[in-house]
Amino acid sequence: MKFCIITHVVHTEVNHQFFGYSPYINEMNIWLKNVDEVIVVAPKENFSLSPIHEAYNHASIEFIEIKKFNALTFSAKLKAIFSVLKNCILIYKAMKKADHIHLRCPGNIGLLACIVQLFFPKKQKTAKYAGNWDTKSKQPLSYRFQKWILSSTFFTKNMQVLVYGKWKNQTKNIKPFFTATYSDLDRIEFKEKSFSKGIKFLFVGTLSTGKRPLYAIQIVENLKKYGHNVSLELFGEGIEKQNLINYIESNNLGHYINLKGNQNAETIKKTYQESHFIILPSKSEGWPKAVAEAMFMGCLPISTKVSCVPNMLDFGNRGILLNMNIEDDTDSIKKLVTNIEEYNNKLIKAQNWSQLYTRDKFEEEIKLLLQS
């Protein structure tokens, strides 16, 4: 099988290997175990590798470079016209050579791929919609259009669309799905935790306005003001890093709040096990990988009510759902940190649920998708 991936993920080439964002690459390597040849259609740049990058694991990869584009300014719109035309031609040629077409959505590249795939109604196709599938959420027009065209069984043929969460009134080609980091062998037994030596909080993700790491800091800061023995470690890099450093320094928080930067998977895994809570105050999510990973390793999630997160947390039975009001959210956490029995009850529910979704199960589901 010749398998064609169209994605917005930016790649770089080092020693004839193609590297990209590790969660995406790790997932795609599971798909690639089942195919003979691979065509990757994606943007490519020169950048330095870090612990958050991985390489495809396949012997036969053809890489077709396309250009990133946006339409935020007038000059960008003019450039985008030429980029869009050229990209569409390259995507069409790649799809024509493929036996199976795989789209990664949402995004500008995903938008083009959604349109071009209409010319291949007889080819087997899958699409991974990694964003928020909730039709009631406020999203850009381009995202709503991608949802519409992917859902349309009139326009889109032979396509299985993988989405996070179960949603009402969906067309027959929409398939609730999940993603997984850890295998059956990574499962650990549940161990009750104690707050006697302090309460450890964790943030894992891009330091961006969308992920709202500052809110995570302010929650822990507020808990400290109420006399709780708390600490917070933030893992990740991003454009908000300097603003966070400035906030920590100006408010003298450095003795219990620390930025750890990007770290490898083993370091993150160990930190999950040593922490009590992970905080994810995101504006938008698909299937928040860090939340699922933390739950798997015995760390209770505190997250916003976006996408499928309420289902993941069983509407508060497997964690805490944020209202994005600092005092209300602090009160919710205070109630739990003063009741260790209730905390451990939620924690075992979270861990048991998350450990149902392993890489082994994920691999089985991918095989079925490619064989259908």
HUPE-V217293 format. One record per run of one state. SS is the DSSP state (helix for helix, strand for strand, loop for the rest). FROM is the first residue (numbers start at 1). LEN is the number of residues. If there is no record, write none. Layout:
ss = (SS	SS)
from = (FROM	FROM)
len = (LEN	LEN)
This chain:
ss = (loop	strand	loop	strand	loop	strand	helix	loop	strand	loop	strand	loop	strand	loop	strand	loop	helix	loop	strand	loop	helix	loop	strand	loop	helix	loop	strand	loop	strand	loop	helix	loop	strand	loop	helix	loop	strand	loop	helix	loop	strand	loop	helix	loop	strand	loop	helix	loop	strand	loop	helix	loop	helix	loop	strand	loop	helix	loop	helix	loop	helix	loop)
from = (1	2	7	11	15	17	22	33	37	43	44	45	53	56	61	66	74	98	100	106	108	120	124	130	141	152	159	165	174	178	184	187	199	205	213	226	230	236	241	251	257	262	265	275	277	281	289	297	300	305	309	313	314	317	319	323	326	338	340	355	359	372)
len = (1	5	4	4	2	5	11	4	6	1	1	8	3	5	5	8	24	2	6	2	12	4	6	11	11	7	6	9	4	6	3	12	6	8	13	4	6	5	10	6	5	3	10	2	4	8	8	3	5	4	4	1	3	2	4	3	12	2	15	4	13	1)
